[in-house]
Amino acid sequence: MNGHKSGRGTYYYVNGNFYQGEWRDDKKDGRGVYSYNTTGEKYEGEWKTGERNGRGIYYFAFGDTYNGQ
């Protein structure tokens, strides 16, 4: 759509991080997972206009998790 990411897909960043999920107008929007390759952390949940927004789970590098809004 006009050269913007839209729908479902996976995007790999140069630093090794990646996002797998829903896109709208070239921004993360909907459900998705962002994996931080550099730290081993991960966020799995809702996105809105490119930002974490709503319910999700954040997995910290040392095994702790945060589940909430």
Secondary structure, 3 states (H helix, E strand, C coil): CCCCCCEEEEEECCCCCEEEEEEECCEEEEEEEEEECCCCEEEEEEEECCEEEEEEEEECCCCCEEEEC
